[in-house]
Amino acid sequence: MIGRRHVDLVRQREYCTSAGPRLKSRLSALLHVIPRDKPVVYFDYPVHGNVGDLLIHLATDRFFHEHGYHVARTFSWRPRGRHARRVPSDATLVFHGGGNLGDLYPGHERLRQAMLERYPDHKAVIMPQSIHYSTPDARDRSLAAYARYRDLTICARDDVSRDLLASYSDIGHLMIPDMTHQLEDALPAVVDRTRRSDALFFLRTDKERDEQRSARFPEMGAEDQSWDWERLLTARDATWIQRHNTLHKYLYLANLDRVAYETWSGYRARILRRALALFQGANHVYTDRLHGGLFALLTGAPVTLADNNNGKIGHYHRTWLSGHPDVTIRD
Protein backbone atom coordinates (compact mmCIF):
# COMPACT_ATOMS: atom_id res chain seq x y z
CA MET A 1 0.00 0.00 0.00
CA ILE A 2 3.02 2.32 -0.06
CA GLY A 3 1.91 5.40 -1.98
CA ARG A 4 3.74 7.30 -4.67
CA ARG A 5 3.75 10.77 -3.15
CA HIS A 6 7.41 10.28 -2.21
CA VAL A 7 8.49 9.70 -5.81
CA ASP A 8 8.99 13.41 -6.54
CA LEU A 9 11.91 13.36 -4.10
CA VAL A 10 13.55 10.19 -5.38
CA ARG A 11 12.92 9.98 -9.13
CA GLN A 12 15.92 10.04 -11.46
CA ARG A 13 18.11 13.02 -10.60
CA GLU A 14 21.68 14.27 -10.83
CA TYR A 15 23.50 11.59 -8.91
CA CYS A 16 25.90 12.11 -6.04
CA THR A 17 29.42 11.14 -7.10
CA SER A 18 30.94 10.68 -3.64
CA ALA A 19 33.77 8.16 -3.51
CA GLY A 20 32.63 7.07 -0.07
CA PRO A 21 31.45 3.66 1.01
CA ARG A 22 28.34 2.28 -0.62
CA LEU A 23 26.34 1.48 2.46
CA LYS A 24 23.03 0.99 0.68
CA SER A 25 24.03 -2.57 -0.23
CA ARG A 26 24.38 -3.45 3.46
CA LEU A 27 20.65 -2.91 3.90
CA SER A 28 19.95 -5.98 1.78
CA ALA A 29 20.49 -8.02 4.94
CA LEU A 30 16.91 -7.05 5.81
CA LEU A 31 15.70 -9.32 3.01
CA HIS A 32 16.69 -12.29 5.18
CA VAL A 33 14.58 -11.23 8.16
CA ILE A 34 11.57 -9.56 6.47
CA PRO A 35 9.99 -12.09 4.09
CA ARG A 36 8.93 -10.56 0.78
CA ASP A 37 6.11 -13.06 0.32
CA LYS A 38 4.34 -11.93 3.53
CA PRO A 39 2.54 -8.66 4.24
CA VAL A 40 4.22 -6.00 6.36
CA VAL A 41 2.55 -3.96 9.10
CA TYR A 42 4.60 -0.85 9.82
CA PHE A 43 4.46 0.83 13.23
CA ASP A 44 5.59 4.16 14.69
CA TYR A 45 6.21 6.14 11.53
CA PRO A 46 6.89 9.81 12.36
CA VAL A 47 4.24 12.51 12.17
CA HIS A 48 6.28 15.23 13.81
CA GLY A 49 8.97 17.79 13.08
CA ASN A 50 12.16 15.74 13.44
CA VAL A 51 13.23 15.81 9.81
CA GLY A 52 15.82 13.10 10.38
CA ASP A 53 13.01 10.71 11.25
CA LEU A 54 11.09 11.84 8.16
CA LEU A 55 14.17 11.06 6.06
CA ILE A 56 14.37 7.56 7.60
CA HIS A 57 10.70 7.02 6.77
CA LEU A 58 11.16 8.14 3.17
CA ALA A 59 14.13 5.77 2.84
CA THR A 60 12.17 2.89 4.38
CA ASP A 61 9.30 3.49 1.98
CA ARG A 62 11.79 3.34 -0.87
CA PHE A 63 13.30 0.11 0.44
CA PHE A 64 9.89 -1.59 0.58
CA HIS A 65 8.98 -0.26 -2.88
CA GLU A 66 12.25 -1.29 -4.55
CA HIS A 67 12.12 -4.80 -3.10
CA GLY A 68 8.46 -5.46 -3.86
CA TYR A 69 7.04 -5.62 -0.33
CA HIS A 70 3.32 -5.37 0.32
CA VAL A 71 2.85 -2.97 3.23
CA ALA A 72 -0.64 -3.93 4.32
CA ARG A 73 -1.08 -1.47 7.19
CA THR A 74 0.75 1.50 8.68
CA PHE A 75 0.37 3.19 12.06
CA SER A 76 2.02 6.35 13.36
CA TRP A 77 0.98 5.59 16.93
CA ARG A 78 -0.33 2.71 18.98
CA PRO A 79 -3.46 1.22 17.33
CA ARG A 80 -6.36 0.29 19.56
CA GLY A 81 -9.68 -1.50 19.34
CA ARG A 82 -10.97 -3.32 16.31
CA HIS A 83 -8.52 -1.75 13.84
CA ALA A 84 -5.63 -3.22 15.88
CA ARG A 85 -7.20 -6.67 15.62
CA ARG A 86 -7.13 -6.55 11.81
CA VAL A 87 -3.43 -7.25 11.54
CA PRO A 88 -2.98 -10.16 9.09
CA SER A 89 -2.09 -13.39 10.87
CA ASP A 90 0.96 -13.95 8.62
CA ALA A 91 2.21 -10.35 8.69
CA THR A 92 5.67 -9.27 9.75
CA LEU A 93 5.55 -6.45 12.29
CA VAL A 94 8.13 -3.81 11.39
CA PHE A 95 8.98 -0.92 13.71
CA HIS A 96 10.46 2.39 12.58
CA GLY A 97 14.20 2.83 13.08
CA GLY A 98 16.19 5.74 14.48
CA GLY A 99 17.69 6.55 17.85
CA ASN A 100 14.81 5.91 20.23
CA LEU A 101 15.43 2.38 21.50
CA GLY A 102 16.09 2.78 25.20
CA ASP A 103 14.69 5.00 27.94
CA LEU A 104 15.41 8.41 26.40
CA TYR A 105 12.12 8.44 24.46
CA PRO A 106 9.75 6.22 26.49
CA GLY A 107 6.69 6.65 24.26
CA HIS A 108 8.31 4.75 21.40
CA GLU A 109 9.46 2.03 23.79
CA ARG A 110 5.94 1.61 25.18
CA LEU A 111 4.48 1.29 21.68
CA ARG A 112 6.94 -1.42 20.66
CA GLN A 113 6.47 -3.42 23.84
CA ALA A 114 2.67 -3.11 23.66
CA MET A 115 2.49 -4.32 20.06
CA LEU A 116 4.87 -7.22 20.69
CA GLU A 117 2.80 -8.24 23.70
CA ARG A 118 -0.40 -8.06 21.64
CA TYR A 119 1.07 -10.13 18.79
CA PRO A 120 3.62 -12.45 20.46
CA ASP A 121 3.49 -15.07 17.69
CA HIS A 122 4.12 -12.70 14.79
CA LYS A 123 7.53 -12.30 13.22
CA ALA A 124 8.83 -8.83 14.16
CA VAL A 125 11.73 -6.61 13.14
CA ILE A 126 12.91 -3.35 14.71
CA MET A 127 14.64 -1.35 12.00
CA PRO A 128 18.18 0.06 12.54
CA GLN A 129 18.50 1.73 15.93
CA SER A 130 21.06 3.33 18.17
CA ILE A 131 20.45 1.97 21.67
CA HIS A 132 20.95 3.96 24.85
CA TYR A 133 19.83 3.42 28.45
CA SER A 134 20.47 5.83 31.30
CA THR A 135 20.83 3.09 33.94
CA PRO A 136 21.71 -0.62 34.01
CA ASP A 137 18.33 -1.39 35.62
CA ALA A 138 16.45 0.27 32.76
CA ARG A 139 18.60 -1.61 30.25
CA ASP A 140 18.04 -4.99 31.91
CA ARG A 141 14.27 -4.55 32.22
CA SER A 142 13.86 -3.48 28.62
CA LEU A 143 16.10 -6.07 26.99
CA ALA A 144 14.72 -8.86 29.17
CA ALA A 145 11.27 -7.96 27.85
CA TYR A 146 12.51 -8.10 24.23
CA ALA A 147 14.19 -11.45 24.89
CA ARG A 148 10.77 -13.03 25.54
CA TYR A 149 9.83 -12.87 21.85
CA ARG A 150 11.15 -15.85 19.94
CA ASP A 151 10.80 -14.35 16.44
CA LEU A 152 12.04 -10.80 17.02
CA THR A 153 15.07 -9.30 15.28
CA ILE A 154 16.48 -5.99 16.50
CA CYS A 155 18.69 -4.18 13.99
CA ALA A 156 21.57 -2.23 15.53
CA ARG A 157 23.07 0.61 13.51
CA ASP A 158 26.43 0.79 15.33
CA ASP A 159 28.88 -1.59 16.95
CA VAL A 160 28.14 -0.52 20.53
CA SER A 161 24.42 -1.22 20.10
CA ARG A 162 25.24 -4.54 18.42
CA ASP A 163 27.51 -5.60 21.28
CA LEU A 164 24.83 -4.71 23.81
CA LEU A 165 22.29 -6.91 22.03
CA ALA A 166 24.84 -9.70 21.68
CA SER A 167 25.21 -9.80 25.46
CA TYR A 168 21.61 -11.06 25.62
CA SER A 169 21.76 -14.45 23.95
CA ASP A 170 17.98 -14.71 23.52
CA ILE A 171 17.66 -11.56 21.38
CA GLY A 172 17.96 -12.01 17.63
CA HIS A 173 19.91 -9.15 16.08
CA LEU A 174 21.97 -7.95 13.15
CA MET A 175 24.01 -4.83 12.46
CA ILE A 176 23.20 -2.69 9.45
CA PRO A 177 23.54 1.06 8.77
CA ASP A 178 20.82 3.66 9.03
CA MET A 179 17.95 3.30 6.56
CA THR A 180 18.81 6.71 5.10
CA HIS A 181 21.51 5.04 2.99
CA GLN A 182 18.72 3.53 0.89
CA LEU A 183 18.56 7.01 -0.69
CA GLU A 184 22.13 6.91 -2.02
CA ASP A 185 22.05 8.11 -5.65
CA ALA A 186 18.42 9.10 -5.19
CA LEU A 187 18.44 12.64 -3.84
CA PRO A 188 19.77 15.44 -6.05
CA ALA A 189 23.36 16.35 -5.34
CA VAL A 190 25.15 19.54 -6.29
CA VAL A 191 28.23 18.00 -7.85
CA ASP A 192 30.02 21.31 -8.49
CA ARG A 193 30.76 22.42 -4.93
CA THR A 194 32.26 25.71 -6.13
CA ARG A 195 28.68 26.83 -6.78
CA ARG A 196 27.91 26.55 -3.06
CA SER A 197 28.69 29.66 -1.09
CA ASP A 198 28.10 29.02 2.59
CA ALA A 199 28.98 26.68 5.42
CA LEU A 200 25.99 25.26 7.27
CA PHE A 201 26.16 24.92 11.05
CA PHE A 202 23.44 22.43 11.98
CA LEU A 203 23.47 21.96 15.74
CA ARG A 204 21.12 20.23 18.16
CA THR A 205 18.90 22.22 20.50
CA ASP A 206 17.23 19.23 22.20
CA LYS A 207 18.06 17.02 25.17
CA GLU A 208 20.79 15.15 23.27
CA ARG A 209 22.96 18.24 22.74
CA ASP A 210 26.49 18.35 24.13
CA GLU A 211 27.09 21.60 25.99
CA GLN A 212 30.77 21.58 24.95
CA ARG A 213 30.06 21.49 21.23
CA SER A 214 30.83 25.17 20.57
CA ALA A 215 34.51 24.50 21.21
CA ARG A 216 34.47 21.80 18.54
CA PHE A 217 33.40 24.19 15.75
CA PRO A 218 35.73 27.21 15.95
CA GLU A 219 34.84 27.88 12.29
CA MET A 220 31.50 29.27 13.48
CA GLY A 221 31.78 33.02 13.77
CA ALA A 222 29.59 35.45 15.66
CA GLU A 223 27.79 36.32 12.43
CA ASP A 224 27.03 32.69 11.53
CA GLN A 225 23.57 31.36 12.30
CA SER A 226 22.95 27.92 13.72
CA TRP A 227 20.18 25.74 12.31
CA ASP A 228 18.24 22.85 13.75
CA TRP A 229 15.07 21.09 12.60
CA GLU A 230 12.99 23.49 14.72
CA ARG A 231 14.26 26.48 12.79
CA LEU A 232 13.55 24.78 9.48
CA LEU A 233 9.87 24.38 10.39
CA THR A 234 7.34 27.20 10.44
CA ALA A 235 4.43 27.90 12.77
CA ARG A 236 2.20 26.74 9.94
CA ASP A 237 4.06 23.40 9.89
CA ALA A 238 3.43 22.96 13.61
CA THR A 239 -0.27 23.59 13.09
CA TRP A 240 -0.51 21.14 10.21
CA ILE A 241 1.46 18.46 12.05
CA GLN A 242 -0.98 18.74 14.96
CA ARG A 243 -3.93 18.52 12.54
CA HIS A 244 -2.48 15.42 10.88
CA ASN A 245 -2.07 13.70 14.25
CA THR A 246 -5.68 14.49 15.14
CA LEU A 247 -6.87 13.30 11.74
CA HIS A 248 -4.97 10.03 12.14
CA LYS A 249 -6.91 9.19 15.30
CA TYR A 250 -10.24 9.43 13.51
CA LEU A 251 -9.03 7.67 10.37
CA TYR A 252 -7.64 4.78 12.39
CA LEU A 253 -10.99 4.34 14.14
CA ALA A 254 -12.57 4.07 10.68
CA ASN A 255 -9.91 1.53 9.61
CA LEU A 256 -8.51 4.06 7.12
CA ASP A 257 -4.84 3.93 8.03
CA ARG A 258 -3.93 3.97 4.33
CA VAL A 259 -5.69 7.31 3.89
CA ALA A 260 -3.86 8.64 6.95
CA TYR A 261 -0.51 7.56 5.52
CA GLU A 262 -1.17 8.97 2.04
CA THR A 263 -2.36 12.30 3.44
CA TRP A 264 0.69 12.69 5.66
CA SER A 265 3.24 11.53 3.07
CA GLY A 266 2.38 14.51 0.88
CA TYR A 267 3.12 16.95 3.68
CA ARG A 268 6.24 15.01 4.64
CA ALA A 269 7.54 15.57 1.10
CA ARG A 270 7.05 19.34 1.45
CA ILE A 271 9.16 19.44 4.62
CA LEU A 272 11.88 17.24 3.13
CA ARG A 273 12.13 19.39 -0.01
CA ARG A 274 12.76 22.41 2.21
CA ALA A 275 15.48 20.54 4.12
CA LEU A 276 17.00 19.36 0.86
CA ALA A 277 17.29 22.94 -0.42
CA LEU A 278 19.04 23.99 2.79
CA PHE A 279 21.70 21.25 2.56
CA GLN A 280 22.17 21.71 -1.20
CA GLY A 281 23.21 25.30 -0.56
CA ALA A 282 26.09 24.39 1.77
CA ASN A 283 29.71 24.00 0.73
CA HIS A 284 30.45 22.30 4.07
CA VAL A 285 28.22 21.06 6.89
CA TYR A 286 29.19 21.18 10.58
CA THR A 287 26.81 19.18 12.72
CA ASP A 288 26.20 17.14 15.84
CA ARG A 289 23.11 15.51 14.32
CA LEU A 290 23.54 12.15 12.62
CA HIS A 291 20.98 12.96 9.95
CA GLY A 292 22.45 16.40 9.48
CA GLY A 293 25.61 14.58 8.45
CA LEU A 294 23.83 11.95 6.35
CA PHE A 295 21.71 14.59 4.60
CA ALA A 296 24.93 16.42 3.71
CA LEU A 297 26.51 13.28 2.24
CA LEU A 298 23.39 12.47 0.24
CA THR A 299 23.62 15.89 -1.41
CA GLY A 300 27.37 15.75 -2.01
CA ALA A 301 28.62 18.10 0.73
CA PRO A 302 31.58 17.30 2.99
CA VAL A 303 30.72 17.14 6.68
CA THR A 304 32.46 17.69 9.99
CA LEU A 305 30.79 15.82 12.86
CA ALA A 306 30.81 16.34 16.61
CA ASP A 307 29.29 13.89 19.04
CA ASN A 308 26.00 14.27 20.88
CA ASN A 309 25.78 13.68 24.63
CA ASN A 310 25.26 9.91 24.46
CA GLY A 311 27.96 9.09 21.93
CA LYS A 312 25.82 7.82 19.06
CA ILE A 313 27.47 10.05 16.43
CA GLY A 314 30.91 8.76 17.36
CA HIS A 315 29.69 5.17 17.44
CA TYR A 316 28.12 5.51 13.99
CA HIS A 317 31.19 7.18 12.53
CA ARG A 318 33.51 4.48 13.86
CA THR A 319 31.24 1.70 12.58
CA TRP A 320 30.40 2.97 9.09
CA LEU A 321 32.04 6.29 8.14
CA SER A 322 35.63 6.00 9.33
CA GLY A 323 37.83 6.58 6.31
CA HIS A 324 35.09 8.27 4.28
CA PRO A 325 36.87 11.01 2.26
CA ASP A 326 34.11 13.57 2.92
CA VAL A 327 33.70 12.97 6.67
CA THR A 328 35.75 14.12 9.62
CA ILE A 329 34.87 14.01 13.30
CA ARG A 330 35.97 16.25 16.15
CA ASP A 331 36.84 14.76 19.54
Rosetta blueprint (number, residue, H / E / L):
1 M L
2 I L
3 G L
4 R L
5 R L
6 H L
7 V H
8 D H
9 L H
10 V H
11 R L
12 Q L
13 R L
14 E L
15 Y L
16 C L
17 T L
18 S L
19 A L
20 G L
21 P L
22 R L
23 L H
24 K H
25 S H
26 R H
27 L H
28 S H
29 A H
30 L H
31 L H
32 H H
33 V L
34 I L
35 P L
36 R L
37 D L
38 K L
39 P L
40 V E
41 V E
42 Y E
43 F E
44 D L
45 Y L
46 P L
47 V L
48 H L
49 G L
50 N L
51 V H
52 G H
53 D H
54 L H
55 L H
56 I H
57 H H
58 L H
59 A H
60 T H
61 D H
62 R H
63 F H
64 F H
65 H H
66 E H
67 H L
68 G L
69 Y L
70 H L
71 V E
72 A E
73 R E
74 T E
75 F E
76 S L
77 W L
78 R L
79 P L
80 R L
81 G H
82 R H
83 H H
84 A H
85 R H
86 R L
87 V L
88 P L
89 S L
90 D L
91 A L
92 T E
93 L E
94 V E
95 F E
96 H L
97 G L
98 G E
99 G E
100 N E
101 L E
102 G E
103 D L
104 L L
105 Y L
106 P H
107 G H
108 H H
109 E H
110 R H
111 L H
112 R H
113 Q H
114 A H
115 M H
116 L H
117 E H
118 R H
119 Y L
120 P L
121 D L
122 H L
123 K E
124 A E
125 V E
126 I E
127 M E
128 P E
129 Q E
130 S E
131 I E
132 H E
133 Y L
134 S L
135 T L
136 P H
137 D H
138 A H
139 R H
140 D H
141 R H
142 S H
143 L H
144 A H
145 A H
146 Y H
147 A L
148 R L
149 Y L
150 R L
151 D L
152 L E
153 T E
154 I E
155 C E
156 A E
157 R L
158 D L
159 D H
160 V H
161 S H
162 R H
163 D H
164 L H
165 L H
166 A H
167 S L
168 Y L
169 S L
170 D L
171 I L
172 G E
173 H E
174 L E
175 M E
176 I L
177 P L
178 D L
179 M H
180 T H
181 H H
182 Q H
183 L H
184 E L
185 D L
186 A L
187 L L
188 P L
189 A L
190 V L
191 V L
192 D L
193 R H
194 T H
195 R H
196 R L
197 S L
198 D E
199 A E
200 L E
201 F E
202 F E
203 L L
204 R L
205 T L
206 D L
207 K L
208 E L
209 R L
210 D L
211 E L
212 Q L
213 R H
214 S H
215 A H
216 R H
217 F L
218 P L
219 E L
220 M L
221 G L
222 A L
223 E L
224 D L
225 Q L
226 S E
227 W E
228 D L
229 W H
230 E H
231 R H
232 L H
233 L L
234 T L
235 A H
236 R H
237 D H
238 A H
239 T H
240 W H
241 I H
242 Q H
243 R H
244 H H
245 N H
246 T H
247 L H
248 H H
249 K H
250 Y H
251 L H
252 Y H
253 L H
254 A L
255 N L
256 L L
257 D H
258 R H
259 V H
260 A H
261 Y H
262 E H
263 T H
264 W H
265 S H
266 G H
267 Y H
268 R H
269 A H
270 R H
271 I H
272 L H
273 R H
274 R H
275 A H
276 L H
277 A H
278 L H
279 F H
280 Q H
281 G L
282 A E
283 N E
284 H E
285 V E
286 Y E
287 T E
288 D L
289 R L
290 L H
291 H H
292 G H
293 G H
294 L H
295 F H
296 A H
297 L H
298 L H
299 T L
300 G L
301 A L
302 P L
303 V E
304 T E
305 L E
306 A E
307 D L
308 N L
309 N L
310 N L
311 G L
312 K H
313 I H
314 G H
315 H H
316 Y H
317 H H
318 R H
319 T H
320 W H
321 L H
322 S L
323 G L
324 H L
325 P L
326 D L
327 V E
328 T E
329 I E
330 R E
331 D L
